[in-house]
Amino acid sequence: MANIRAFRGLRYSPEVKLDSCICPPYDIISDSEREELYRKSEYNIIRVEFGKEFEGDNAQNNKFTRAKEYLDEWIQRGILRFEDKESVYVLEQEFEIEGRKYRRTGLIVLLELVDFEEGIVIPHEFTLSKPKQERLNLLRHTHANISSIFGLYEDKQLNIKRMLDDIKARKENVSYNGIGTFERIWIVSDDSVIENLKKLFADKKIFIADGHHRYETALEYKKEMMQRKDYNKDADYNYIMITLTALEDEGIVILPTHRIVLSSDVEEDIFLEKLKINFDIEEGEYKALKEKLLDYKKYAFLIYTYNKNFYLIRLKDPEKSLKDIEGSRAYKNLDVVVLQKLILSDILGITDEDILNQRNLKYTKSDKELIDIVDGGAKYGFILNPTLAEELKEVSLSGEKMPQKSTYFYPKLMTGNVIFVHQK
């Protein structure tokens, strides 16, 4: 099923401070954060992955041509160096959330690009055309995966875990500070270990957690190459760099993405009356209601209103309330779907098109930011529980895709710790 292989990763020289050269994924970097990363080091990978645009840019001189120039120059100067042998990379990310410590293990490899229809690589969210065009232009110029996508797989027998644990029992080759993480990498070039990993993944399905745009971009680039007379089915452009983590990994953390309705004609008293059709409602203080929300885990939301009131609502009868929603049982059970269909759409008039264009709707990971935005003039804020990894798997296997911003895997993978450049 899933065809993985080793590769000669491109990595920063030990003489370069890696902490200063890595960056988060391009799609979560703000303009101010990009400026800060530029200042952090003249060799920060941001210049390649998500370079700045300048007045006067043209077809011959733009952020994509500059990305290629930076990459070539840093390789030439030894700032970036290729691994001596084809290798796989074991990544451990150590992090903390609300006082609890976690460790997440990933395996960085190449994954053969296949169409989603083959049922080997399975997406869970929709993509947008603009980011894909940006990523395609970068790939055409650099012929490289600057950042790894993130994938999940089932390891119920823990066979892969045991292999990775054996590798992690020795001293790591690289360690560095990420963004809110401490990270270690073990470089594995032993042919027998690599071959055993290939065999263990041969019957796996890979669920894309992060990186849908980059996967679809790489697939499009592969199809462009297939039109050429010199197409080679073994060439590097048939593969994408991916970090694979087991669904059973104790470090799998998905954070919720909360919703804020910026304006609405529906006043609070009418809103509450309409909610009562499907939900039980409890008014109270933020802290107590938030604890109850976490205990409920499903079918519940904490609402903050423009009148500075907090309400905990919970679905009375899921079977009855969800019967008219189209989709599989797994899809209809998602809290983000319940919120969108029964509240945002049916009561507040927020359409699917509004959501697609992020019109009259704002997203945040922070309860505090949500409260501040509502206090600043927005209408309603909705605090959610996180989507579960098992829910992602079930929806994906049903052939459906989740609504946008259903999952936020934490921590994000760092860009620049390992780079995959097409060499053949």
ZAMARGU-4260 file (C-alpha; in steps of 0.2 Angstrom, whole numbers, plus 5000, padded with zeros to 4 digits):
<rodrens>
0) 5000/5000/5000 | 5011/5014/5006 | 5028/5015/4998 | 5041/5024/5008 | 5060/5026/5005
5) 5075/5034/5012 | 5084/5049/5005 | 5099/5060/5006 | 5092/5073/5017 | 5099/5091/5015
10) 5102/5098/5033 | 5111/5113/5040 | 5129/5111/5044 | 5133/5108/5063 | 5143/5125/5062
15) 5126/5134/5060 | 5114/5136/5075 | 5099/5126/5069 | 5088/5135/5082 | 5090/5151/5072
20) 5087/5144/5055 | 5071/5134/5056 | 5054/5141/5055 | 5035/5136/5057 | 5025/5130/5042
25) 5022/5144/5029 | 5003/5144/5032 | 5003/5150/5050 | 5017/5164/5049 | 5011/5182/5050
30) 5019/5196/5041 | 5027/5202/5058 | 5033/5184/5062 | 5041/5183/5044 | 5050/5199/5048
35) 5056/5192/5064 | 5062/5176/5056 | 5072/5186/5043 | 5081/5196/5057 | 5084/5180/5067
40) 5098/5173/5055 | 5104/5177/5037 | 5102/5158/5034 | 5084/5156/5041 | 5074/5145/5029
45) 5060/5157/5029 | 5069/5165/5014 | 5067/5149/5004 | 5050/5143/5011 | 5040/5159/5012
50) 5051/5173/5005 | 5045/5192/5005 | 5039/5200/4989 | 5046/5217/4984 | 5041/5231/4973
55) 5048/5228/4955 | 5047/5209/4956 | 5045/5202/4939 | 5046/5185/4930 | 5065/5185/4931
60) 5067/5191/4949 | 5054/5186/4962 | 5052/5177/4978 | 5053/5160/4969 | 5068/5164/4959
65) 5076/5171/4975 | 5072/5155/4985 | 5081/5145/4972 | 5096/5157/4973 | 5097/5155/4992
70) 5096/5136/4991 | 5109/5135/4978 | 5121/5147/4987 | 5119/5139/5004 | 5123/5122/4997
75) 5138/5129/4987 | 5145/5137/5003 | 5142/5122/5014 | 5128/5130/5025 | 5117/5116/5019
80) 5124/5099/5017 | 5118/5083/5009 | 5118/5067/5020 | 5132/5055/5015 | 5120/5040/5013
85) 5102/5038/5010 | 5093/5039/5027 | 5077/5040/5037 | 5075/5052/5051 | 5067/5049/5068
90) 5060/5065/5075 | 5055/5067/5094 | 5046/5083/5099 | 5045/5087/5117 | 5032/5100/5123
95) 5020/5105/5136 | 5002/5111/5137 | 4994/5117/5152 | 5007/5110/5163 | 5006/5092/5155
100) 5022/5086/5146 | 5020/5076/5130 | 5032/5068/5118 | 5028/5064/5100 | 5038/5053/5088
105) 5038/5055/5069 | 5047/5046/5055 | 5053/5057/5041 | 5054/5048/5025 | 5049/5049/5007
110) 5031/5043/5002 | 5027/5039/4984 | 5014/5051/4977 | 4997/5042/4973 | 4980/5049/4968
115) 4968/5049/4983 | 4956/5038/4973 | 4969/5023/4976 | 4964/5024/4994 | 4982/5023/5001
120) 4984/5042/5005 | 4968/5049/5012 | 4964/5067/5014 | 4952/5075/5027 | 4950/5093/5022
125) 4947/5103/5007 | 4960/5114/4999 | 4961/5131/4991 | 4968/5135/4974 | 4979/5150/4979
130) 4990/5141/4991 | 4992/5127/4979 | 4998/5139/4965 | 5010/5147/4977 | 5017/5130/4982
135) 5018/5124/4964 | 5028/5139/4959 | 5040/5136/4973 | 5042/5117/4969 | 5045/5121/4950
140) 5059/5133/4955 | 5068/5124/4969 | 5064/5106/4964 | 5063/5103/4983 | 5051/5100/4998
145) 5057/5113/5010 | 5045/5107/5023 | 5038/5090/5028 | 5019/5086/5027 | 5012/5077/5042
150) 5004/5060/5041 | 4996/5047/5053 | 4995/5028/5052 | 4988/5014/5062 | 5001/5004/5072
155) 4989/4993/5083 | 5002/4980/5086 | 5015/4993/5090 | 5028/4985/5078 | 5034/5001/5071
160) 5034/5009/5089 | 5046/4996/5095 | 5058/4999/5081 | 5058/5018/5083 | 5060/5016/5102
165) 5075/5005/5099 | 5082/5019/5088 | 5078/5032/5101 | 5087/5022/5115 | 5104/5028/5108
170) 5111/5046/5108 | 5102/5058/5096 | 5112/5065/5081 | 5104/5082/5082 | 5095/5092/5095
175) 5088/5110/5095 | 5074/5121/5101 | 5059/5122/5090 | 5044/5134/5093 | 5038/5129/5110
180) 5046/5112/5108 | 5063/5104/5111 | 5067/5092/5097 | 5079/5078/5093 | 5083/5069/5077
185) 5091/5052/5075 | 5098/5048/5058 | 5096/5030/5052 | 5106/5024/5037 | 5106/5005/5041
190) 5100/4996/5026 | 5092/4982/5036 | 5082/4994/5047 | 5076/5004/5032 | 5070/4988/5023
195) 5061/4982/5039 | 5052/4999/5040 | 5047/4998/5022 | 5040/4981/5024 | 5030/4987/5040
200) 5022/5002/5030 | 5018/4991/5015 | 5000/4988/5021 | 4997/5005/5029 | 4985/5018/5024
205) 4992/5036/5027 | 4980/5049/5033 | 4986/5067/5029 | 4985/5077/5045 | 4994/5093/5039
210) 5000/5097/5022 | 4985/5094/5010 | 4990/5109/4999 | 5008/5103/4998 | 5003/5085/4994
215) 4991/5090/4980 | 5004/5102/4973 | 5018/5088/4973 | 5005/5077/4964 | 5002/5090/4951
220) 5020/5092/4948 | 5023/5074/4946 | 5009/5074/4933 | 5018/5088/4924 | 5034/5077/4924
225) 5024/5062/4917 | 5021/5072/4901 | 5039/5074/4897 | 5048/5061/4886 | 5061/5058/4899
230) 5049/5054/4913 | 5056/5041/4925 | 5045/5032/4937 | 5060/5031/4950 | 5064/5049/4949
235) 5063/5059/4965 | 5048/5070/4959 | 5037/5054/4961 | 5039/5056/4980 | 5036/5069/4994
240) 5044/5071/5011 | 5032/5066/5025 | 5034/5064/5044 | 5023/5049/5049 | 5016/5047/5067
245) 5006/5033/5074 | 4988/5037/5078 | 4991/5028/5094 | 5006/5040/5099 | 5003/5047/5116
250) 5009/5064/5109 | 4995/5066/5096 | 4987/5083/5102 | 4973/5091/5092 | 4968/5108/5098
255) 4951/5116/5094 | 4948/5130/5083 | 4935/5142/5090 | 4923/5152/5079 | 4917/5170/5081
260) 4902/5177/5072 | 4907/5196/5069 | 4889/5202/5066 | 4871/5196/5066 | 4854/5203/5067
265) 4848/5189/5079 | 4848/5196/5096 | 4852/5186/5112 | 4835/5183/5118 | 4829/5176/5101
270) 4845/5167/5099 | 4843/5158/5115 | 4825/5153/5111 | 4830/5145/5095 | 4844/5136/5103
275) 4832/5128/5115 | 4824/5118/5101 | 4839/5106/5100 | 4850/5111/5116 | 4850/5111/5134
280) 4856/5128/5140 | 4865/5133/5156 | 4871/5150/5161 | 4886/5153/5172 | 4904/5159/5174
285) 4917/5155/5162 | 4929/5144/5172 | 4915/5132/5179 | 4906/5131/5162 | 4923/5127/5153
290) 4927/5113/5165 | 4910/5105/5161 | 4913/5108/5142 | 4929/5098/5144 | 4920/5084/5153
295) 4906/5082/5140 | 4919/5080/5126 | 4905/5079/5113 | 4890/5089/5107 | 4893/5104/5118
300) 4899/5122/5116 | 4903/5136/5127 | 4895/5152/5120 | 4900/5170/5124 | 4889/5184/5119
305) 4889/5203/5115 | 4880/5205/5132 | 4895/5197/5141 | 4885/5182/5145 | 4892/5164/5145
310) 4881/5149/5141 | 4885/5130/5140 | 4874/5121/5128 | 4873/5103/5125 | 4863/5093/5112
315) 4847/5085/5119 | 4844/5071/5107 | 4859/5069/5094 | 4849/5055/5085 | 4834/5067/5082
320) 4844/5083/5079 | 4856/5076/5067 | 4845/5065/5056 | 4842/5078/5043 | 4861/5083/5041
325) 4868/5075/5025 | 4883/5063/5027 | 4889/5048/5036 | 4887/5045/5054 | 4905/5049/5057
330) 4903/5066/5048 | 4887/5071/5057 | 4895/5067/5074 | 4908/5080/5072 | 4906/5095/5083
335) 4911/5107/5070 | 4897/5100/5059 | 4884/5101/5073 | 4889/5119/5076 | 4889/5124/5058
340) 4872/5116/5053 | 4862/5118/5069 | 4868/5135/5075 | 4878/5145/5063 | 4867/5141/5048
345) 4850/5137/5054 | 4850/5151/5067 | 4863/5164/5062 | 4862/5162/5043 | 4880/5159/5041
350) 4881/5150/5024 | 4894/5137/5018 | 4900/5151/5006 | 4903/5163/5020 | 4913/5150/5028
355) 4923/5146/5013 | 4927/5165/5010 | 4929/5168/5029 | 4915/5181/5028 | 4908/5187/5044
360) 4917/5173/5053 | 4934/5174/5063 | 4944/5159/5070 | 4955/5158/5085 | 4964/5145/5096
365) 4963/5156/5111 | 4948/5158/5123 | 4955/5174/5129 | 4956/5181/5111 | 4938/5175/5108
370) 4932/5185/5123 | 4942/5200/5118 | 4935/5200/5101 | 4917/5199/5107 | 4920/5212/5120
375) 4927/5223/5105 | 4911/5222/5095 | 4908/5205/5088 | 4892/5196/5091 | 4894/5178/5097
380) 4909/5167/5101 | 4909/5148/5101 | 4922/5138/5111 | 4923/5120/5105 | 4931/5104/5111
385) 4945/5097/5100 | 4941/5085/5086 | 4948/5067/5090 | 4961/5058/5079 | 4949/5043/5078
390) 4936/5055/5071 | 4948/5061/5058 | 4951/5043/5053 | 4933/5038/5053 | 4928/5053/5042
395) 4942/5050/5030 | 4938/5032/5028 | 4920/5036/5024 | 4927/5046/5009 | 4921/5063/5016
400) 4931/5078/5021 | 4929/5088/5036 | 4924/5107/5036 | 4938/5119/5036 | 4948/5122/5052
405) 4942/5106/5060 | 4959/5101/5066 | 4974/5110/5073 | 4988/5097/5076 | 5000/5104/5089
410) 5015/5106/5089 | 5017/5110/5070 | 5032/5102/5062 | 5047/5114/5060 | 5053/5119/5042
415) 5071/5117/5039 | 5077/5103/5050 | 5077/5091/5035 | 5075/5096/5017 | 5072/5085/5002
420) 5079/5090/4986 | 5076/5081/4970 | 5093/5073/4964 | 5088/5061/4952
</rodrens>
